[in-house]
Amino acid sequence: QVQFVESGGGLVQPGGSLKLSCTASEFASSNYPMAWYRQAQGKERELVASTTSSGGRTDYAATVKGRFTISRDNAKNTVYLQMNSLKPEDTAVYYCNRRWAPYENWGQGTQVTVSP
C-alpha cells in the first residue's frame, strides 16, 4: 500500500523559510508527475505546486508563484518544496501526492504555521 510521509513543517515568522520533504513507500514516485497540496483549517485542499516526472517542468498556484519552488530527487524517491517569504495565509497542513489521480490514502501531512 502506498504511503506518503511528509516532513519539514513547523512554526515560522512571516518572511521566513521552510523546506518540506516527501518520501513514498511502495511507490516509485519517479514514474509520475508529483504535487504538493495544502489544506487550511476550514477550507478545501488545494494544489500548490506540481512537477513532471523528470522535474523538467514545474507549475505553481498564483498565490505562491515566485516564493515556492518544487523539486525532486528521483534517486531518493523524494519530492521537496522550498518555501520562502512565507505569509500567514500560507498556514496549512501540506501534503504530497500524485499530480493526476491522487491516491486516496493521503499521508498525515506536515503542519506549517506562519505567525509573528
N, C-alpha and C positions, 0 to 999 in steps of 0.2 A: 504494500500500500504506500502510495506516495505521501511523503511527509515533508513539509517545508518548515525550516527553522530560521526565524528572523532574529537579528540581534543588533545591538549598537545604539538603541534608543536611550533616552534619558531626559533630564531637565537641563535646559539651556536658556540663557538670556537672549532677548531679541538681538539680532545681528550676529549671533553665534553660529557655530557649525557642528554638524554631526555626520558620521558616515555609517550607514546601515549596511549589513551583510545578510545574505540569504543563501542557505545551502539546502539541498534537497536530497533526501534518501529515496532509494528505489525509483529514481527518476533521472534520466540523462538530460538535464536542462539544456545542454549544449545543442540538442537537436531542435529546440523550439525558440521562437520569439518569447521573451520573458518581460514581465512588467512589475512595477511597484504600484500598489494601490494604497489608499488610506481611508479611514473611516473616523470622522469626528463624532463625538458624543451627540446622539440625537439626529444624526444625518446618515444618508446612504453612503455606501462605499463608492469611492470614485477612483478613476485611473489617474495616476500621477505622471508616470514615465514608462516608456517601453523601449525595447531594443530588439533588433533582429537576432537570429541565431548566431550569426558571426560577430555581432556587435558593430557592424559597419554602418548601421543607421539607427538613430535614436529619435524619439518623439516625446514631447512634453506637453502637459496641460499648460494653458496660458498663464495660470496662476503661479507656476513655478519656473517657467522658462527663463533662462538666464541666471537662475540661482541654484538649480539642482542639476546633477549630472549622473546619469545611469551608465554603468559599465559592467563588464562581465569578464570572468576568467574561466574559460571552458575547461581548462586543465584541472581546475579546482572545483568545478561544478558549482560555482558561486557567482551570484549577482550582487552588485553594490549600488548604493545610492548615496552620493555625496551631496550634502545639503548645506548650502551657505546662505548667509544673510537671512537667517530664519526669522519668521514673523509669528506673532501669537496665533494667527489664523492657520498656521501650519500644525498646530497641536492636533494630534490624532494618533490612532493606532495604525501602524504601517505594516502592510503585508506584501508578500511577493507571490506570484503565480504565473501561469502561462498567460501570454497576452491574449490569445484567442482561445475560446472554450476553456476558461479556467477550471481546474479541478474543483470538485465540490468540497473536498476536505482541505479547507484553508488551515494555515498554521495558526499559532497563538498570536502572531504579530509582535511588534515591538512598540512600546509607547514612546512617543515624542511629545514633550511638553515644553512650550516656549513661553516663558514668563519672567518678568523682572525679578 
